[in-house]
Amino acid sequence: IGIDLVAMSVNDLIVQGAKPLLFLDYISINKIDLKKLKSIIKGIVKGCRISNCNLVGGETAEMPGHYVGKNYDLAGFSVGVVEKSKLIDGKKIKSGQVLLGIESSGPHSNGYSLIRAIVKKKKPPQSIVNALLKPTHLYPTAIKELTKKIDVKGMAHITGGGLTENIPRILKNGLLAKIDLGAWKFPKIFQWLQDSGKISQMDMLKIFNCGVGMVCVLDSKDVIKAQKILKKNGFKSFFIGSVNKSKSDSKIE
């Protein structure tokens, strides 16, 4: 969960072309459990190390009576830096460019209220449990190399709202993201959640990342080079669609 905390911050930073510099955490708990605390901090440190980001401090608050039993709050934030001239803000996105999806490791800290409800009713096999507990992918190192060698026009970190809400946020009015759902196969964890929870495909795409944790907008000529860079950094990627002109207010299709 410490890695997840770092990932939700640094993965948001890098979509703007920024390099994560530092991270701070906050833990608020009923009664300090040193074993649990050490485990969480160990994960935070690991997440920072993978992201080339420094853990510079944090705060722990013991608040008896405020939290019930073993419940606790975990929060954090990261600070990054990018030259103004190299800021990735989506202004260079235009019709004809392509959408390159980068694989996720699983649900990536999103949709877990629904996941818990499904797991409570349908006992999952151990392989599904393991997939649900897999830490969020940390993309900073891969994205840093990608933006250094390729002119990335825009990026979307796929969190709450899934593909259908996060991609439109980076598009200007008049542009539409056309997604090809046949371009990649939903990982088993998402297939199990959809079948067990009887979730429609539209809701799956809105709640979960469905196997795509990050989306980059590129010129078509850069796709093969981008995929080689991502593969070198340990990530699979998929050509999932294109940017087209929109004839309505819709920004995704």
C-alpha atoms as one frame of an Amber mdcrd trajectory, in Angstrom:
protein
   0.000   0.000   0.000   3.022   2.275   0.493   3.980   1.761  -3.156   0.384
   2.522  -4.189   0.515   5.786  -2.234   3.661   6.937  -4.019   2.368   5.789
  -7.410  -0.864   7.780  -7.171   1.226  10.939  -6.732   4.224  10.491  -9.038
   2.214   8.946 -11.881   0.074  12.105 -11.877   3.158  14.325 -12.044   4.854
  12.646 -14.973   1.939  13.113 -17.382   2.909  16.799 -17.471   6.520  15.930
 -18.266   7.643  16.618 -14.704  10.370  14.767 -12.818   9.341  13.777  -9.250
  11.754  15.323  -6.761  10.401  14.626  -3.303   7.617  12.865  -1.430   6.052
  13.316   2.006   3.599  11.001   3.773   0.981  11.303   6.514  -0.379   8.440
   8.591  -3.222   8.910  11.072  -4.138   5.906  13.233  -6.060   4.898  16.369
  -3.027   3.353  18.056   0.444   2.991  16.571   1.271  -0.545  15.502   5.030
  -0.534  14.855   4.948  -3.662  12.704   2.235  -2.225  10.453   3.874   1.209
  10.409   7.262  -0.184   9.405   5.662  -2.252   6.654   3.871   0.786   5.195
   6.962   3.003   5.365   9.058   0.248   3.787   6.665   0.290   0.833   6.798
   4.093   0.600  10.610   4.018   0.590  10.626   1.337  -2.114   8.175   3.321
  -4.233  10.311   6.450  -3.916  13.466   4.533  -4.809  11.902   3.032  -7.956
  10.647   6.498  -8.947  14.009   8.213  -8.265  12.192  10.412  -5.770  13.373
  11.383  -2.268  11.294  10.695   0.847  12.095  13.877   2.757   9.747  13.602
   5.706   6.314  12.760   6.978   3.887  12.961   9.860   2.330  10.301  12.065
  -0.709  11.138  14.180  -1.989   8.800  16.897  -5.667   9.677  17.400  -7.385
   7.366  19.921 -11.156   7.318  19.563 -11.127   8.907  16.128 -10.518   5.669
  14.213 -12.223   2.338  14.870 -10.088  -0.736  15.463  -7.294  -1.110  12.905
  -8.580   1.568  10.519  -6.201   4.356   9.530  -5.746   7.181   7.034  -2.770
   7.243   4.690  -1.996  10.280   2.545   0.933  11.761   0.696   2.047  14.174
  -1.964   4.921  14.650  -4.354   6.640  17.722  -5.774   8.145  17.659  -9.242
   9.830  20.012 -11.683   9.684  20.603 -15.438  11.016  23.364 -17.680   8.106
  25.510 -18.830   9.165  24.995 -22.445   8.936  21.213 -21.987   5.591  21.148
 -20.193   3.226  18.544 -21.653  -0.213  20.151 -21.509  -2.036  18.595 -24.450
  -1.922  21.721 -26.606  -0.030  19.837 -29.343  -2.629  17.056 -29.568  -4.373
  17.038 -32.949  -6.409  14.788 -35.208  -4.455  11.934 -36.782  -2.257  11.197
 -33.788  -2.402   7.826 -32.043  -3.127   6.550 -28.543  -0.545   4.214 -27.031
  -1.681   2.405 -23.886   0.834   1.175 -21.298  -0.084  -1.907 -19.289  -1.290
  -1.696 -15.689  -0.412  -4.187 -12.953  -4.067  -4.511 -11.894  -6.772  -2.188
 -10.535  -4.171   0.412  -9.424  -5.867   1.549  -6.188  -9.168   2.315  -7.941
 -12.576   0.678  -7.703 -11.811  -1.149  -4.465 -15.155  -0.355  -2.827 -16.813
  -2.325  -5.627 -14.057  -4.947  -5.570 -14.568  -5.582  -1.832 -18.314  -5.955
  -2.377 -17.719  -8.536  -5.128 -15.077 -10.430  -3.140 -17.455 -10.572  -0.156
 -20.080 -12.358  -2.270 -17.861 -14.408  -4.582 -14.857 -16.082  -2.999 -12.046
 -15.572  -5.527  -9.258 -18.081  -6.251  -5.851 -17.247  -4.799  -4.533 -16.082
  -8.179  -7.213 -13.375  -8.246  -6.468 -12.363  -4.651  -2.785 -12.005  -5.562
  -3.681  -9.875  -8.583  -5.887  -7.616  -6.450  -3.039  -7.026  -4.003  -0.359
  -6.365  -6.621   1.135  -2.864  -6.192   0.492  -0.138  -8.745   3.021   0.200
 -11.559   5.452   3.096 -11.158   5.994   4.749 -14.553   8.427   7.668 -13.904
  11.642   6.034 -15.175  10.032   4.739 -18.371   8.171   7.979 -19.076  11.308
  10.051 -18.433  13.180   8.145 -21.153  10.152   8.236 -23.449   9.729  12.026
 -23.221  13.470  12.528 -23.645  13.593  10.612 -26.933  10.114  11.204 -28.355
   7.873  14.247 -28.710   4.949  13.065 -26.587   1.918  15.267 -27.253  -0.094
  14.365 -24.164  -0.530  11.754 -21.440  -3.338  10.496 -19.244  -2.862   8.566
 -15.998  -5.806   6.147 -15.883  -7.202   6.315 -12.341 -10.756   6.861 -11.069
 -13.040   7.380 -14.054 -11.160   4.825 -16.129 -10.442   5.247 -19.818 -13.714
   6.986 -20.635 -13.145   9.950 -18.288  -9.364  10.363 -18.038  -8.482  10.485
 -21.742 -11.059  13.211 -22.627  -9.543  15.501 -19.965  -6.433  16.047 -22.097
  -8.297  16.734 -25.356  -9.199  20.172 -26.654 -12.743  20.897 -27.805 -13.334
  19.489 -31.256 -11.216  16.395 -30.723 -12.352  12.830 -30.092 -10.461   9.793
 -28.775 -11.536   6.707 -30.704 -10.734   3.563 -28.688 -10.419   0.113 -30.258
 -11.440  -2.324 -27.512 -10.085  -5.202 -29.572  -6.552  -3.788 -29.425  -5.793
  -5.487 -26.124  -7.215  -8.287 -24.011  -8.692  -7.497 -20.601  -6.394  -9.169
 -18.016  -7.931 -12.097 -16.077  -8.471  -9.983 -12.953 -10.790  -7.633 -14.852
 -12.543 -10.507 -16.610 -13.207 -12.090 -13.208 -14.510  -8.821 -11.743 -16.803
  -8.239 -14.727 -18.214 -11.765 -14.681 -18.515 -12.054 -10.890 -20.022  -8.596
 -10.439 -22.146  -8.732 -13.613 -20.700  -5.361 -14.639 -21.472  -3.891 -18.049
 -18.571  -3.103 -20.366 -19.331   0.631 -20.183 -19.174   0.561 -16.384 -15.948
  -1.479 -16.489 -14.336   1.183 -18.682 -15.551   3.942 -16.367 -14.571   2.312
 -13.045 -11.362   0.422 -13.867  -8.289   0.896 -16.048  -9.044  -2.533 -17.623
  -5.351  -3.257 -18.131  -4.212   0.172 -19.357  -2.555   2.272 -16.655  -1.243
   5.122 -18.783  -2.068   6.501 -22.228   0.335   8.509 -24.397  -0.605  10.555
 -27.454   2.042  10.338 -30.198   2.609  10.815 -33.888   2.124   7.487 -35.660
   5.765   7.479 -36.830   6.934   7.314 -33.192   4.870   4.311 -32.040   7.411
   1.551 -32.777  10.259   3.495 -31.162   8.069   4.257 -28.135   7.145   0.595
 -27.721  10.805  -0.403 -27.799  11.611   2.115 -25.067   8.717   0.898 -22.920
   9.643  -2.753 -23.460  13.224  -2.004 -22.385  11.780  -0.567 -19.180   9.671
  -3.682 -18.570   6.277  -2.507 -19.828   4.009  -3.917 -22.499   2.180  -1.361
 -24.616  -0.736  -1.397 -27.051  -1.835   0.771 -29.960  -5.354   1.352 -28.607
  -6.796   4.023 -30.862  -6.486   7.434 -32.441  -7.397  11.094 -32.093 -10.041
  12.263 -34.557 -12.058  15.393 -35.164 -15.338  15.397 -33.247 -18.666  16.264
 -34.814 -20.377  16.550 -31.408 -19.608  17.402 -27.784 -18.418  13.841 -27.149
 -14.686  13.396 -26.578 -14.521   9.613 -26.613 -15.923   6.845 -28.760
